[in-house]
């Protein structure tokens, strides 16, 4: 030991530096968002972002469920990924936190729009979705379209932050002072029930699901409903899973398994409890498949 006495400090410092570098490398491998597929393969774990928007995604007795999380669980299991880490945040923050690397995939049934495609890469469409309105029981203001909401001079509509519904209503001419913004669906429902708003604009599956599960039956789905009020054809929008642009390998692997699942009896069994059926299947995934 006497031979090394004069060198103890430098040796310890060198060893410490090597350890720090090693830890940094390992941490980088686990958290570098640009190499998500490598980290996922090494850990068999993926981080998934979601928001509380039943029936697409929500927390039920400690478990994240809904059409999108449940389909994702099936797809990821087929990919050999067993550990799923769920991260909840408000809908309007999902793409921002995805880009920041807080999670690897967004599983909320997000519409695939040109604006969102600039911010994120999307999976194949997992469903096509139309719009709807949740109104108070009896639909007091007789609202059956977005156009009705605009024409009714004192109609106030609840929307969720950063949603297509909010942008569509605004583009159609609904004044901002007749829109109320909420972070999640339950807040919007409570606003309708309390008379603070006359309708909640959300997707048709969401509206049907929420109306059927409200215990006091104080709200209902506006029926019949025409998204644009009959002046232009209603729009069926594709929705999918969002990823970071740099995670192309992960997107490709996810798409392979999603394409194999889409339209099968297994897929329909997963989504039916959440208000989806054959009419929500994209043209590329015919519900008649039996494989």
Phi, psi and omega per residue, in radians:
X1 nan -0.525 -3.112
X2 -1.055 -0.560 -3.100
X3 -1.064 -0.557 -3.057
X4 -1.694 -0.014 -3.023
X5 -0.994 -0.716 -3.104
X6 -1.272 -0.171 -3.040
X7 -2.033 0.090 -3.059
X8 -1.005 -0.818 -3.123
X9 -1.008 -0.942 -3.140
X10 -1.052 -0.673 -3.116
X11 -1.157 -0.811 3.133
X12 -1.062 -0.735 3.131
X13 -1.090 -0.712 -3.131
X14 -1.141 -0.776 3.130
X15 -1.072 -0.750 3.138
X16 -1.073 -0.714 3.140
X17 -1.112 -0.729 3.116
X18 -1.085 -0.721 3.140
X19 -1.104 -0.758 3.132
X20 -1.080 -0.786 3.125
X21 -1.077 -0.734 -3.135
X22 -1.090 -0.779 3.113
X23 -1.098 -0.722 3.138
X24 -1.092 -0.707 3.134
X25 -1.126 -0.800 -3.137
X26 -1.097 -0.789 3.134
X27 -1.064 -0.713 3.138
X28 -1.116 -0.669 3.121
X29 -1.113 -0.602 -3.083
X30 -1.423 -0.465 -2.982
X31 -2.094 -0.066 3.141
X32 -1.182 1.958 -3.067
X33 -1.173 -0.306 -3.111
X34 -1.398 -0.169 3.141
X35 -2.282 0.842 -3.053
X36 -1.073 -0.691 -3.066
X37 -1.104 -0.701 3.113
X38 -1.093 -0.800 3.131
X39 -1.105 -0.728 -3.128
X40 -1.138 -0.722 3.109
X41 -1.122 -0.650 -3.115
X42 -1.262 -0.583 -3.049
X43 -1.856 -0.204 -3.028
X44 0.940 0.567 -3.083
X45 -2.336 2.421 3.100
X46 -2.319 2.551 3.130
X47 -1.779 2.275 -3.020
X48 -2.167 2.205 3.086
X49 -1.613 2.484 3.108
X50 -2.643 2.875 3.040
X51 -2.233 2.874 -3.113
X52 -1.433 1.563 -3.141
X53 -2.484 1.395 3.086
X54 -1.138 2.476 0.142
X55 -1.661 0.133 -3.087
X56 -1.249 -0.828 3.137
X57 -2.801 2.373 3.111
X58 -2.958 2.944 -3.119
X59 -1.747 2.221 -3.117
X60 -2.292 1.900 -3.128
X61 0.917 0.783 3.059
X62 1.476 -0.028 -3.131
X63 -2.040 2.363 3.074
X64 -1.388 2.111 -3.093
X65 -2.339 -3.053 -3.107
X66 2.108 2.942 -3.092
X67 -1.001 -0.830 -3.058
X68 -1.276 -0.835 3.077
X69 -1.047 -0.697 -3.084
X70 -1.206 -0.640 3.042
X71 -1.170 -0.732 3.122
X72 -1.053 -0.724 3.117
X73 -1.003 -0.760 -3.137
X74 -1.148 -0.802 -3.133
X75 -1.088 -0.813 -3.090
X76 -1.183 -0.597 3.064
X77 -1.092 -0.704 3.097
X78 -1.135 -0.485 3.107
X79 -1.428 -0.069 -3.135
X80 1.513 0.236 -3.132
X81 -1.677 2.030 -3.025
X82 -1.766 -0.515 -3.070
X83 -1.776 2.139 -3.132
X84 -2.065 2.157 3.079
X85 -1.869 2.058 -3.054
X86 -1.703 2.356 -3.134
X87 -2.200 2.047 -3.123
X88 -1.662 2.417 3.000
X89 -2.709 2.993 -3.141
X90 -1.174 2.595 -3.072
X91 -0.921 -0.784 -3.074
X92 -1.141 -0.248 -3.123
X93 -1.768 -0.086 -3.004
X94 -1.045 -0.875 -3.093
X95 -1.214 -0.594 3.091
X96 -1.105 -0.822 -3.103
X97 -1.289 -0.467 3.000
X98 -1.093 -0.842 -3.131
X99 -1.099 -0.560 3.133
X100 -1.365 -0.103 3.078
X101 1.525 0.256 -3.136
X102 -1.222 -0.515 3.037
X103 -2.585 3.004 -2.994
X104 -1.792 -0.350 -3.053
X105 -2.608 2.554 3.057
X106 -1.895 2.165 -3.067
X107 -2.137 1.373 -3.125
X108 -2.371 0.110 -3.064
X109 1.266 0.845 -3.068
X110 -1.427 2.307 3.071
X111 -1.037 2.462 3.077
X112 -1.599 1.788 -3.112
X113 -2.072 2.764 3.110
X114 -0.993 -0.680 -3.136
X115 -1.108 -0.759 -3.134
X116 -1.255 -0.547 3.122
X117 -1.184 -0.367 3.033
X118 -1.257 -0.473 -3.085
X119 -1.674 -0.413 -3.040
X120 -2.637 2.770 3.003
X121 -1.594 2.495 -3.097
X122 -2.051 2.654 3.043
X123 -1.255 3.104 2.921
X124 -1.011 2.658 3.071
X125 -1.024 2.280 3.108
X126 -1.695 -0.197 3.089
X127 -2.982 2.808 2.947
X128 -1.963 2.432 -2.929
X129 -2.352 2.393 3.037
X130 -1.823 3.055 -3.078
X131 -1.660 2.969 3.095
X132 -2.773 3.032 3.074
X133 -2.293 2.297 2.998
X134 -1.720 2.196 -3.072
X135 -2.249 2.932 3.074
X136 -1.163 2.693 -3.122
X137 -0.901 2.251 -3.130
X138 1.554 -0.126 3.114
X139 0.853 1.153 -3.000
X140 -0.911 -0.612 -3.095
X141 -1.738 0.179 3.034
X142 0.957 0.904 -3.120
X143 -1.645 2.042 -3.097
X144 -2.226 0.174 3.105
X145 -2.878 2.900 3.022
X146 -1.107 -0.624 3.136
X147 -1.107 -0.632 3.081
X148 -1.075 -0.687 3.138
X149 -1.088 -0.633 -3.129
X150 -1.314 -0.726 -3.089
X151 -1.205 -0.569 -3.135
X152 -1.330 1.893 -2.907
X153 -1.016 -0.486 -3.105
X154 -2.000 0.297 3.104
X155 -1.299 2.279 3.105
X156 -1.996 2.288 -3.037
X157 -2.042 2.306 3.054
X158 -1.526 2.398 3.081
X159 -2.409 2.797 3.055
X160 -1.599 2.598 3.141
X161 -1.005 2.411 2.995
X162 1.087 0.510 -3.133
X163 -1.769 2.788 3.073
X164 -1.082 -0.644 -3.139
X165 -1.029 -0.759 3.134
X166 -1.092 -0.773 -3.119
X167 -1.198 -0.664 -3.135
X168 -1.134 -0.822 3.136
X169 -1.072 -0.712 3.118
X170 -1.120 -0.776 -3.135
X171 -1.143 -0.528 3.136
X172 -1.375 -0.219 3.050
X173 1.985 0.160 3.084
X174 -1.241 2.105 -3.117
X175 -1.046 2.526 -3.105
X176 -1.086 -0.532 -3.130
X177 -1.278 -0.080 3.032
X178 -1.929 0.321 3.036
X179 -2.049 2.432 3.070
X180 -2.129 2.235 -3.053
X181 -1.747 2.314 -3.121
X182 -2.272 2.664 -3.089
X183 -1.370 -0.350 -3.092
X184 -2.700 2.957 -3.048
X185 -1.134 -0.683 -3.097
X186 -1.101 -0.647 3.080
X187 -1.109 -0.688 3.112
X188 -1.158 -0.700 3.113
X189 -1.088 -0.790 -3.131
X190 -1.074 -0.605 3.105
X191 -1.141 -0.709 3.107
X192 -1.167 -0.784 -3.108
X193 -1.134 -0.571 -3.124
X194 -1.482 -0.067 -3.133
X195 1.395 0.196 3.108
X196 -1.317 -0.487 3.061
X197 -2.348 2.817 -3.111
X198 -1.694 -0.280 -3.130
X199 -2.787 2.749 3.006
X200 -2.076 2.089 -3.114
X201 -1.580 2.033 3.128
X202 -2.607 -3.102 3.130
X203 -1.205 2.709 -3.128
X204 -1.048 -0.792 3.091
X205 -1.045 -0.675 3.124
X206 -1.118 -0.811 -3.127
X207 -1.070 -0.795 -3.141
X208 -1.084 -0.769 -3.117
X209 -1.130 -0.824 -3.105
X210 -1.108 -0.732 3.135
X211 -1.106 -0.657 -3.090
X212 -1.329 -0.370 -3.065
X213 -1.830 -0.094 3.105
X214 -1.214 2.078 -3.021
X215 -1.127 -0.592 -3.091
X216 -1.586 -0.027 3.089
X217 0.935 0.625 -3.137
X218 -1.487 -0.127 3.119
X219 -2.263 2.831 3.124
X220 -2.634 2.876 3.045
X221 -1.415 2.285 3.081
X222 -1.082 2.148 -3.082
X223 -2.531 2.277 -0.037
X224 -1.235 2.859 3.135
X225 -2.347 2.326 3.046
X226 -2.168 2.072 -3.009
X227 -0.915 -0.872 -3.045
X228 -1.755 0.037 3.106
X229 1.451 0.330 3.062
X230 1.469 -0.092 -3.101
X231 -1.410 -0.545 3.043
X232 -2.383 2.768 -3.117
X233 -1.047 2.502 3.047
X234 -1.103 2.707 -3.053
X235 -1.925 2.235 3.001
X236 -1.788 1.953 -3.019
X237 -1.737 2.460 3.054
X238 -1.344 2.531 3.092
X239 -2.278 2.578 -3.102
X240 -2.702 -2.906 3.136
X241 -1.712 2.484 -3.102
X242 -1.840 2.482 3.133
X243 -2.371 2.926 2.993
X244 -1.267 2.583 -3.123
X245 -1.046 -0.624 -3.072
X246 -1.315 -0.137 -3.099
X247 -1.671 0.851 -3.064
X248 -1.067 -0.644 -3.129
X249 -1.142 -0.699 3.107
X250 -1.145 -0.746 3.123
X251 -1.063 -0.775 -3.116
X252 -1.108 -0.754 -3.141
X253 -1.139 -0.732 3.119
X254 -1.111 -0.764 -3.120
X255 -1.101 -0.639 3.136
X256 -1.045 -0.791 -3.112
X257 -1.337 -0.595 3.097
X258 -1.131 -0.740 3.128
X259 -1.082 -0.640 3.131
X260 -1.232 -0.464 -3.102
X261 -1.539 -0.592 -3.001
X262 -0.995 2.369 3.046
X263 1.376 -0.055 -3.140
X264 -1.439 2.826 3.047
X265 -0.970 -0.607 3.117
X266 -1.087 -0.765 -3.141
X267 -1.114 -0.821 -3.110
X268 -1.121 -0.601 3.095
X269 -1.135 -0.544 3.135
X270 -1.255 -0.748 -2.976
X271 -1.628 -0.344 -3.092
X272 -0.986 -0.741 -3.120
X273 -1.073 -0.206 -3.071
X274 -1.915 0.359 3.034
X275 1.593 0.164 -3.141
X276 -1.809 2.662 3.059
X277 -2.611 -2.893 -3.093
X278 -1.026 -0.512 -3.113
X279 -1.170 -0.303 3.133
X280 -1.595 -0.029 -3.101
X281 -1.391 2.348 3.064
X282 -1.078 2.735 -3.128
X283 -1.047 -0.500 -3.114
X284 -1.352 -0.066 -3.115
X285 -2.320 1.271 -3.092
X286 -1.066 2.392 -3.087
X287 -1.248 -0.111 -3.138
X288 -1.406 -0.089 -3.127
X289 -1.106 2.536 3.128
X290 -2.186 0.059 -3.128
X291 -1.360 nan nan
